[in-house]
Amino acid sequence: MAAGWVDAVVGGGGLLQLPALLLAGLSPVEALATNKSASVFGTTSAAYTYARRTGVDRIAVPAGVAAVLSSAGGALLAALLDPAVLKPLIIVILVGVAAFVALRPSFGAVALPDRRTRARVVAAVLAAGVAIAFYDGLVGPGTGTFLIIVFTSVIGMDFVRASATSKIINMGTNLGAIAVFAAQGHVVWALGLAMGVANIAGAQLGARMALKRGAGFVRAVLLTVVSALVLRLGWDLL
């Protein structure tokens, strides 16, 4: 439920779910696969709530379709590559994200439609639907956070609309990864489906809070989640 709340507001629910699944005795690949099977329910639920209240940016369609394929590719590699090799790079990126958001209080507070050029839209689709989606299939935690940063910094969305749009992409990444993990037999379905029910409850609460409290609230949660991700990944490297 807590992971669903975090995911709905700003992404990063895997920060809570993956360690819990590992503590439950699952292998790293099983934990990643089962995390996806739970997260897809909360993400879909949050996407529906956002779409009804604010609408979803049309960029979500091409990026979401690309995300299904890219995430599946990342999931195929996940069984072969140790995700730990990527963690130092991810930490550096996250520290940069935290500094950027913290030092620019107005960033993401309001939409900046003048940034939305054709070239920037293409760049956002490639970054969200290909690069970040591949990362989600391979590693996972922080995907929603990275998507929000792309949509706000590249094409000038405000935080709330960026969060809403990122849920559609996240649905695609979850579905692509689940298809591969399920075919390989890595998903613990009973556990994933049970967690999915709680994930929906948390996602509904988180989406409603984000819509009610606005961009300032999402920004604060974003900084908290990014800081927690840096600490969590840094601990893994010790």
Buried (B, 14 or more C-beta within 10 A) or exposed (E): BBBBBBBBBBBBBBBBBBBBBBEEEBEBBBBBBBBBBBBBBBBBBBBBBBBEBBEBBEBBBBBBBBBBBBBBBBBBEBBEEEBEEBBEEBBEBBBEBBEEBBEEEEBBBEBBEEBBEEEBBEBBBBBBBBBBBBBBBBBBBBBBBBBBBBBBBBBBBBBBBBBBBBBBBBBBBBBBBBBBBBEBEBBBEEBBBEBBEBBBBBBBBBBBBBBEBBBEBBBBBBBBBBBBBBEBBBEEEE
